[in-house]
Amino acid sequence: MDLELSDRVYLVTGGGRGLGRATADVLVAEGARVVLSGRSEDTLVAAVDALGDHAAYVVGDNADPATPGRLIETARERWNRIDGALISVGGPPTGTVASTTDEQWTTSFAAVFLGAVRTARELAAELGTGGSIAFVLSTSVKGPLTELAISNGLRPGLAMIAKQLADELGPRGIRVNGLLPGRIATERLAELDGLQPDPVAAKASAAEKIPLRRDGEPSEFGRAAAFLLSPAASFISGTMLPVDGGLLRSL
């Protein structure tokens, strides 16, 4: 299938590693251009070196109100167009509701929730017909995850924002969707497994709950995200797409 991505330009926040990087890899392989953002310049430089002339980067935190404007400006200066964005942020701190502090909630809200909303809002003003925005969320949109209180609290709200934004932007021909990754073998998943008393046993136990009996590969998420962003998904909007090997039991 031709995803019709040639020469299109996408912003990818959190694009230096993990799910953002995996999506950037697929977008560029399909002929698109990408502007990556993240907090680590070393990681971003390595990504752009690998992706070549089809990639640029902006060092910036999603919590910084200036970051969306800098991303948009970079895309305009480099390629004179913007077709959409994958809005992804790093995972918030782990912990229970009882153990999570006000400071952790406030800091995470600024980056995970408000930063994503701000990026989508500012980008929406720049997009025309055929534009596409995808939020990287989590299966915590559908059900709580153990020891991830902040994710459980913020991701469902972002899913509702994505759904409402799809209603608001639909008349302009702009699509908005969300992706719900399950266990994808990123650095973040390795960090979470590493917090368990027996990481190997924890990984094996988690796989037993997935119908495909394994963790997903970042490239598998990247292909799903690239499709959802692309014109090939031109009549898909306002949906939350699980990429979880069948883990979620709800419809």
N, C-alpha and C positions, 0 to 999 in steps of 0.2 A: 504494500500500500504506500502510495506517495502521500506523505503528511503535508505537503505543500508549504514547507518551512524555508525554502530557499530565499535567502536575503532578508528574512524577517528578523526583527531585533527584539530580544527579551531581556528584562532585568531579572536577575536571580539573586535574591538576598540569601545570606548564609551559603554562598556559592563556592566557597573555598574548599569545602569538604563535605562528607556525608551525603544526604539526599539531594541537597542543592547542587553539589558537584556532579553527582550521578546524572541529574537532569541536564545540567549544562553540557556534559559529554554527549548525550544523545541529541540535544538540540543542535550542537555544532556538527555532529556527524551527519545530520539531516540537512545541513546547509544554512542553518540560522546563525545569527550573531548574538553574543551575550555580553551583558555588563554584570559582573559579579560584585557582590559586596560581602564584607565580613570584617571581623576585628583584627585578624592576624594578617599582616602584609606578607609575611613569608609564605603562608599557605596560599594566598591569592596569587602571588607571583608564580609559585609553582604551578598553579592551575592554568594561568594564562600562558605560561611557557609551553605547557602540554597542549593547549587548545589552539595556539598560534594566532594568526591575524584576525581570526573570527571572535576574539575575546578581548575585553578590557576589564579593568577593575577599579573599585572605589573602596578605600579603607573607611569603614564606618560602622557604627553600632545602630541597630534598629531603634534603640531607645533615643537616639539623637534626632531631634526634629529636622536637622539639616540634611540627613542622609538621603531621603527620597529625592529632594531637589537636586542633589549632586549626582545621583544615579541618572535621573532624567536628563540633566545637562550633558553628562558624559555620552549618553546614547545619541543625543541630538548632534553634539559636536563631532562624534566619530562616524555615525552612519545616517544622521538626519532623519531618523524615524524611530518609532517605538510601537511594537505590536502587542505587548503584554508583559506579564511578570509571573514568576513563581515566587511567592512570598513565604520564606522559610526562616525560622529562627532556631537557635540552639535550644536544647532541652533545658527546662528550668530545674532548680535544685530538687533533689528527692526529699521525701519525708512524709510523715503523717500530718493530718490536720492539726493534731495537738502539738506536734513538735515544730511546725513551720511558724516562723516569726513574722511579725508585721513587716519588718524590713524586707524579708524575702518575698512576701506577697507584693509589696509595693514595687520593688525592683523588677520582679518578673512581670507584673502588670504593664510596666512602662515598656519593656522590651517585647514580650510575647504578645500582649493584647494591643495596647495603644500603638506600638510601633508598627504592627501589621495593619491596623485600621488606617493609620496615617499614610502609610505607603500606598495602600489601595485607593484611598481618597484622592491623593495627589496624582497618582497615575491615571485614575479614571478621567480626570480633567484633560489629560493629554491624548487619550485613546479615541480612535474613530471606529467606524463600523468594521467588524471583524476582529476587534481587540479581544483579548482574553486574559483573565486573572485567575490564578489557582493558588489557594492557600494550602500549605502543608500543615495538617492538623495531626490527628492521632486517633487510634481506636478508642481513646478515652472520651471521644465525642459520644460514643454509644454506650459505654460502660466504664466504671472506674477501674484504674490500674493500681495495684498495691504499691504503697510507698511513693505515689506520685500525686500528692494532693493538689499541687499547684497546676499541673497539667489537667487533672480532673476538673478543676475549677474554671480554668481559662479557655481550654480548647472548645468545649461545647458552646460557649458564648461566641467565639469566633466563627463557629459553624453557622450560627444564626445570623451573624453579620454578613457572612458570605451569601447566605440565602436571601437576605433582604437586599443586599447590593445587586444580586442577580435580578431582582424585581425592578430596582431603580435604574439599572443600566441597560436592561434588555431592550427597551424601546429605541435605544441608540445603536443596537446591533452589537453590544458588548456582552460577552459571556463571563460568568463568575462561577467557579466550582471549588470544591475542597477535596483533598486527598487524605485518606485515613490509613497511614502506614501502620502495620503491625510490627512484628519482629523482623527488622531488616538489618543485615549484618554490617552496621556502621560502627564507627569509633564510639558513638554514644551507647549503642547496645552493649559493646564490650565493657564500657565503664559501668553500666547498670548490672551486668552479670558479675562483674568483678566485686561488687558490693556484697554478694552472697557468700555465706560461709564456705560453700563448695561450688565455685563457678561452673565447673564441668557438669556436675550433677544438675545444677539449676538450668543450664542450657538444654540438657537432655530432657528434663522434665517439661520445660516449656514447649519443646518440639512435639512432645506427645499430645499436646492440646491443639496442635495445628493439623488440620486434615491432610495437608501435604507433607507433614512430618519433618519439616525443616524450616530454618530461617530463610527469609528472602534475600536475594542479592541486590545491592544498590542499583545495579543496571536494570533489574526488573522493575523497580520503582521508577527509575528514570524514564523507561520506555512508556510507562503508564502516564506519567506526568507530561511528557512531551506530546503524546497523543491528545491528552485533554486540553493542552494549550493550543494545539494546532487547528487549522481549518478543517482537518479531517473529522473533528468533533464538533462541527458547526451547529448542530442542533442539540447539543448537550449543555445545559446551563442550570445552575441552582442545585446541582447534585453533589452528594458526598460519596466519593468512590473509595471503598476499602481496597487496600493493597496489602493483604494480610494472609494469603494462603488459605482462606476460609475460616480464620480464627473466630471472627464475630459470629455469634449465633442468632442475632436479630436480623430482620430483613432490612 
